[in-house]
Amino acid sequence: MQPKKPTDIKRVLLILAISAVAWWGTACVTRSQGDRSSAAPARPAQTPSLWTQLQQGDGYVVVMRHALAPGVGDPDGFRLNDCSTQRNLSAAGRQQAIRIGKAFRDRNIPIASVRSSQWCRCMETAKLLNLKPVEAFPPLNSFFNNASTKAQQTEAVRRLIVASRTAQGVTILVTHQVNITALTNAVPASGESVVLRAKGQTVEVIGQLPTP
C-alpha cells in the first residue's frame, strides 16, 4: 500500500474542516430558533383587533379606569354618599368619558351591562359613557386607603368576570387603578381599559384599549 501524498492529506483535512463548520452552523441556528420560540411571550392583541373581537361581544369584559380626576386618593373627610367630599372628574375628564362611550357606539359594540364602583368619579364616568343603565357594584370600590379588603374584592370581581363568559355582549366594569392592577398587573392611565375574558375559571388578559 502506497503512503498518502501530502496533497491527499491536505484534501482530507480540508473536507473534514468544511464538514465541521457546516455542522456547527446548523447547530447554532437550531439552538437559536429553539431559544426564541421558548422565550417569546404571547403578544397582546393590538387595538384594531381588540375592537373587532369586542364587536363579537359575547363573554368579553372591559375593566375601565375612571376618566380624568386630578389628584391622588381622596381628601380627608371622604364620605361615600357625598360627592363634595371626594375627588371628582374634571371638565376634561367628563369630555373624556363621553368620547369613550362614543368610541363603543361608533363601532357598534354590543353591551350586556355596565357596573361601577360607588365612588362618584367612577359612577359619573359610567353614566357619561351612555351605554347602559349603571349598576353599582361594591367590589369595584377603591381600596387605595385600606387594602384589608383587597383580596376579597379582587376575588369577587374575578368571579363576576368568570360568570360573564356566557353574557350576550360586553360587560363594562368602571373602577380604579389599584383594583385593575390587583386583578391584571396592568397600570392603566385615566380612561384606559384592560380587556379580559374567562377561559373556564381562568381570567385571561386579551389586550388594552387606550383612551380615545
C-alpha distance (Angstrom), angle and dihedral (degrees) to the residues before:
residue distance angle dihedral
M1 . . .
Q2 3.74 . .
P3 3.84 117.8 .
K4 3.77 115.0 -112.8
K5 3.73 116.5 -97.4
P6 3.82 119.2 -118.9
T7 3.81 89.5 -112.1
D8 3.83 90.4 55.9
I9 3.80 91.2 50.6
K10 3.80 91.5 49.7
R11 3.81 90.6 49.9
V12 3.83 91.8 52.1
L13 3.82 92.3 47.5
L14 3.81 90.5 49.3
I15 3.84 92.0 52.0
L16 3.81 91.0 48.5
A17 3.83 91.4 49.6
I18 3.82 92.8 50.0
S19 3.82 90.9 48.7
A20 3.80 91.6 50.6
V21 3.80 92.9 50.2
A22 3.82 91.7 48.8
W23 3.82 91.6 49.6
W24 3.81 92.0 48.5
G25 3.81 92.3 49.7
T26 3.80 92.3 50.9
A27 3.80 91.6 48.2
C28 3.79 92.2 50.7
V29 3.81 93.5 50.0
T30 3.81 92.1 47.9
R31 3.81 92.0 49.2
S32 3.79 92.4 46.5
Q33 3.79 92.0 51.4
G34 3.80 91.1 48.5
D35 3.81 91.6 50.7
R36 3.81 92.1 51.3
S37 3.80 95.3 48.5
S38 3.80 94.2 48.5
A39 3.80 95.6 45.0
A40 3.82 101.2 40.6
P41 3.82 110.2 103.5
A42 3.79 120.9 -143.4
R43 3.78 108.3 -93.7
P44 3.83 117.4 -127.8
A45 3.78 116.4 -114.8
Q46 3.79 115.3 -87.6
T47 3.82 119.6 -118.2
P48 3.86 99.3 -97.8
S49 3.80 89.8 48.7
L50 3.81 90.8 48.2
W51 3.80 92.2 54.7
T52 3.80 89.6 49.3
Q53 3.80 90.5 52.4
L54 3.80 91.9 47.3
Q55 3.80 89.9 52.8
Q56 3.80 85.9 63.8
G57 3.77 84.1 58.1
D58 3.75 109.6 -176.7
G59 3.79 117.1 119.0
Y60 3.80 99.9 -2.5
V61 3.80 120.2 128.7
V62 3.81 123.0 -160.4
V63 3.81 111.7 -157.5
M64 3.80 105.8 -162.9
R65 3.78 130.7 -168.4
H66 3.80 111.0 -135.7
A67 3.80 117.6 -98.2
L68 3.81 124.9 -94.1
A69 3.81 113.3 -43.7
P70 3.82 110.7 163.4
G71 3.77 116.7 -128.5
V72 3.79 137.4 33.6
G73 3.78 128.3 -83.2
D74 3.80 117.0 -25.3
P75 3.81 133.8 -56.7
D76 3.80 122.8 -99.4
G77 3.78 109.0 -86.6
F78 3.82 93.1 38.0
R79 3.80 112.4 174.4
L80 3.78 121.4 -171.8
N81 3.80 96.0 -140.5
D82 3.81 96.5 42.9
C83 3.80 114.5 73.3
S84 3.80 91.2 -171.6
T85 3.82 88.5 70.5
Q86 3.79 94.2 51.8
R87 3.78 139.7 75.7
N88 3.80 104.2 -99.6
L89 3.79 140.1 -169.8
S90 3.78 116.9 -77.1
A91 3.81 121.4 -135.5
A92 3.81 87.2 -96.4
G93 3.80 89.3 50.6
R94 3.78 92.3 53.5
Q95 3.80 91.0 50.4
Q96 3.79 89.2 47.7
A97 3.82 91.6 54.2
I98 3.81 90.7 49.8
R99 3.83 90.8 51.7
I100 3.80 91.5 49.9
G101 3.79 91.8 53.2
K102 3.81 90.4 47.4
A103 3.83 90.5 52.7
F104 3.80 89.4 57.7
R105 3.81 93.8 45.7
D106 3.82 94.2 45.6
R107 3.80 89.2 56.1
N108 3.81 93.8 45.0
I109 3.79 93.4 -122.3
P110 3.83 108.0 -179.5
I111 3.81 109.8 -127.2
A112 3.79 121.7 -152.7
S113 3.80 98.0 -178.2
V114 3.81 144.8 -27.7
R115 3.80 120.4 -134.9
S116 3.78 127.3 179.3
S117 3.75 146.2 -172.6
Q118 3.80 111.1 -101.2
W119 3.83 90.7 -119.1
C120 3.80 110.3 114.5
R121 3.81 95.0 -123.7
C122 3.81 90.2 55.4
M123 3.81 95.8 43.7
E124 3.81 90.6 48.8
T125 3.82 91.1 48.8
A126 3.81 91.1 49.7
K127 3.81 93.1 48.5
L128 3.81 93.6 46.6
L129 3.80 89.8 54.7
N130 3.80 84.5 70.5
L131 3.80 92.9 -156.7
K132 3.82 104.5 119.6
P133 3.81 138.8 -19.1
V134 3.80 107.9 -69.9
E135 3.79 122.2 -118.1
A136 3.82 119.7 -162.1
F137 3.80 112.1 -127.2
P138 3.85 112.1 -172.2
P139 3.85 96.1 -157.2
L140 3.84 85.8 68.9
N141 3.84 90.5 60.0
S142 3.80 117.1 117.7
F143 3.81 119.2 -94.5
F144 3.82 92.3 -175.2
N145 3.81 92.3 120.0
N146 3.80 96.6 33.6
A147 3.79 119.3 33.0
S148 3.81 94.3 177.2
T149 3.83 90.8 101.2
K150 3.83 96.1 39.6
A151 3.81 96.6 106.6
Q152 3.81 94.0 42.8
Q153 3.82 94.0 48.6
T154 3.79 94.0 44.0
E155 3.80 91.0 51.8
A156 3.82 91.1 49.6
V157 3.82 90.3 52.9
R158 3.80 90.8 46.7
R159 3.81 90.1 53.1
L160 3.79 90.1 50.3
I161 3.81 90.7 52.3
V162 3.81 90.8 49.9
A163 3.81 90.4 49.2
S164 3.83 89.6 49.4
R165 3.81 93.0 61.4
T166 3.82 88.5 93.5
A167 3.82 95.9 42.3
Q168 3.79 116.6 123.6
G169 3.77 99.7 -124.4
V170 3.79 137.9 3.9
T171 3.80 120.5 -47.3
I172 3.82 114.3 -140.7
L173 3.82 119.1 -154.0
V174 3.83 117.2 -173.8
T175 3.77 113.2 -162.1
H176 3.83 145.4 128.1
Q177 3.80 135.1 -65.5
V178 3.82 94.3 -110.2
N179 3.80 91.5 53.4
I180 3.82 93.0 49.4
T181 3.80 92.3 46.8
A182 3.82 91.5 50.4
L183 3.79 90.0 52.1
T184 3.82 101.6 39.9
N185 3.86 109.6 8.9
A186 3.84 86.8 -121.7
V187 3.81 119.4 127.5
P188 3.82 105.3 -152.1
A189 3.79 123.9 -169.1
S190 3.79 120.8 -123.2
G191 3.80 109.8 -61.0
E192 3.80 94.6 12.0
S193 3.81 121.9 125.1
V194 3.79 138.6 -152.1
V195 3.81 115.0 -144.6
L196 3.80 114.8 -141.2
R197 3.77 137.7 178.0
A198 3.78 131.0 -174.9
K199 3.78 120.4 -125.2
G200 3.76 104.2 -168.1
Q201 3.79 104.8 -49.4
T202 3.81 93.2 -24.5
V203 3.81 120.9 96.3
E204 3.80 112.2 -144.5
V205 3.81 127.2 -161.0
I206 3.81 107.4 -129.1
G207 3.80 98.0 -179.7
Q208 3.79 146.0 -66.1
L209 3.80 130.3 -86.8
P210 3.81 116.0 -147.0
T211 3.77 120.8 -141.5
P212 3.83 109.7 -86.6
